[in-house]
Every structure is written in structure tokens, then in C-alpha cells.
Amino acid sequence: MTKRKILFIAAVLILFMDPGNKALSQGNLVIVGGGLEDDNASVYHQLIELAGGTEKATFAVIPSASGVSVQSYASFRSVLISYGIKPEHIYLINIAMVDDDSTADVNEAEWSNNGNDPGLAAIVRSCSAIWFTGGDQTRTMKTLVRPDGSKTPVLEAVWEVYKSGGVIGGSSAGAAIMSEAMIGGGNSLAALTHGIIKDYSGDDFPEGDGLLMSEGLGFFPLGIVDQHFGQRSRIGRLVVAVMSTKPEYNLGFGIDENTAVIYLGQNNLVKVAGAGNVTIIDASSASLAYADRLPDIRNLQVSLLEEGDSFDGATGQIFPAEGKKSSKGNEYYNIENPGQAGVLSANSTSFSDLATISLMDNKAADKVSNISFTDKESGFLVTLYKIPESEGFYTDKPDGEDHYTVTKIRMDITPVKITVLPLK
């Protein structure tokens, strides 16, 4: 055997034996963008199936992020029972930082050091599924990670469950913690205008101050996770987050409410489940320059996935759900200059409508532009382009809505000066 072959085999063995190589985890993730409705059978059924099915699944619920920890646990427990999970198979892992006013005889703020409890760690280790509730993601980090950066026994147990084939899930704040680089707060315009903030010691980060970035728990190996994505117009803040971490992380996954990324670790595959979109931002070929200290970001690639669509984490290939047809040559709309309102601001034109109705399902447009004002004289121009690699797919479903998959459209975000003149 040649020296080259020996070195190659050794490298392969190290790769597969390294317990820190999260991309090769045997476990699975269910990452929900917040607002998970009780009747979202697609998400709950897949969560339970990955946990072993209704007869075998055992859940440890960690409400560390919540301000109403007992209520959060009780609510999730009730929904699990309605889907067939045995009540005795659902455990409260009592870790929290804030007192729940629904329990007069218990001060949940006293649970803040319970991540070090070996008894709770043993319960976690015995379960096939771990669920993190919503709230404030920084609370979870403070209660499960020691000040020196080491894992508490409970967090060590969560990792053991994941590596042995279990499922880790969470919603809202429970989704934000899934990536190694974690978004802690901020909105799109603040992120673009003020940039990254890494040092904040208060309890409630002001949304308009910038983009708070810190370390998450690192279960999801493919990129950065953001939640409440379409509902809170977070495309800009996820772009800033990804641009700040590339080339280590070139991908961002923005998950809408009542929608989940299902990550199958053995297959390195993302599946989408639920009611909304998962927006994937690829910054691997993107460039960043500055104009008047504001970011000018070019050549991002953006894709939108829905229920049943999947993404191969190894190749980057996207597979539309069965039954979806190409929109190329079959575009429904024919609007040369579709009007838009600021896509970077909440309560405005949705990014998904901009990418689907205005661009990919519109035969009259090869690009669409959208301005979000930061003040009366400046803002950011978002431009989406069809490029040769872009594809669109659609289907009609019994709910009467159009459902789309969009792959590899180009996006630029450019700072602009704005002059508004009255018509005379």
C-alpha cells in the first residue's frame, strides 16, 4: 500500500470518528420558525416519527428561553398528548431564568443553575427527543453554557441524544440556538445601517441598534438560522449575519412562522414542512463593499422552498415537491413594472411575493427592484434578477393558493440616496 493511500485512509477514519464533526451526526433536527399551530400535523407527525413514533417517543422539554416556562411546557405537552404521545413520556426539564406568574408557590428564576443538575441530565439522556421552547435565546445560552464556554451536564446529555440518533427540536428562540453562529436580536434595516454588535449585557436588546450576534449551540451544521422570517421581514438581517461569517458559513436559512426545517443528519438533507417558506441565502459568491459606511452587497443567491421541497446539504441541489411544474414559459403574470413597498420593513410587500409573483411567475420582468427607506433621504434598494441558473416551480393546491419553489435568483442590496419631488 502506498504512503498516499495510507494517508487518505487515515484522513477518512479521522473524519468519521471525530465526535465534533456535526455534519456527520446520526441525529435529526426539527427547527420551527415560531408560531407553531396545534393543527400543523405535517410538522408534529414528522417530529414524532423521528422520535420513534407514538409508542416509543419520549420527550424532554427545556423551557429555558421562556418567560412563562411552566405554561410553555404545559402547552407543548398538551399538544403532544393530542397527537398520541403518552403523558408519562413527556418530561419537564426545569431550567429557566424568569419566574412564571402562573405558579404562585414556585419561583422559576431559581432554576437558572439547573443545567448543572446530574439528575436532569439523566432524564434528558433517557429521551429520544429534546424540545426547546420559544422566548429569548440568550437565556438558553446562559443556562446551558458555563461562563468559560464549557457545556453543562444537561447540554452534554442533549448532545449525546443527538449523536446517538435522537431528534432535537425547537421553535422561535428554540430555533435560533440551533446554529453555531446565533442571531440574538435586531431588525433588517438596523442590521444594514448599524452592522454587527457582539457585546451586549442587557436583558432586552433594542431592535433598532444593529444586529446582535453571538454563539449558539451548533446542532445545525449547514448555516445560520433565523426565525419569524417572512412575518418580520428579516431578509436583511440574515444577509448581514451570513456576510459576517463567510466563508465559514455561506448559507442562511430563514424560516417562516408555522414552518419547519427538518434536518436529517444521516442524509445531510433539509426537508421543509408546514405553512410558509424557508428562504435559503447563499453568499458564497457574494461581494461586499461600503458606500458612506453602508454595505453594498452584490451577487447573493436566494432560493425559496415550501412544504415537501428539499435541499441537499452536500450538493446544494434543490428538489421541488412532487407535482410542481416549471413556471418557465407558463408564467401567469405579465406586469412590466410591478409596484412594491419596502421589503426590508415589517408590514410591507413580502419578500416571497417579490420573488415569486413579481419575478419568477412574471413573464414581463427579468428583474424587480424595491426600496426601503431608512429616513426621508436614504434607504436600501433590493434588486432581484432572473439569471440562467434561476428556476421557478408552482402548483395549485385544494386550499386555493398558489405554491411556489424558487431556486437561485440573484439578489443585490444597495444603499441609495432618495430625492422625492412633487409633481407640478
Salt bridges, closest charged atoms under 4 A:
GLU55 OE1 - LYS86 NZ 3.31
GLU160 OE1 - ARG125 NE 2.88
GLU180 OE1 - LYS22 NZ 3.68
ASP226 OD1 - ARG237 NH2 2.64
GLU257 OE2 - HIS228 ND1 2.84
ASP296 OD1 - ARG298 NE 2.66
GLU306 OE1 - LYS324 NZ 3.96
GLU306 OE1 - HIS403 ND1 3.06
ASP309 OD2 - LYS324 NZ 3.16
ASP399 OD2 - HIS403 NE2 2.97
ASP412 OD2 - ARG410 NH2 2.94
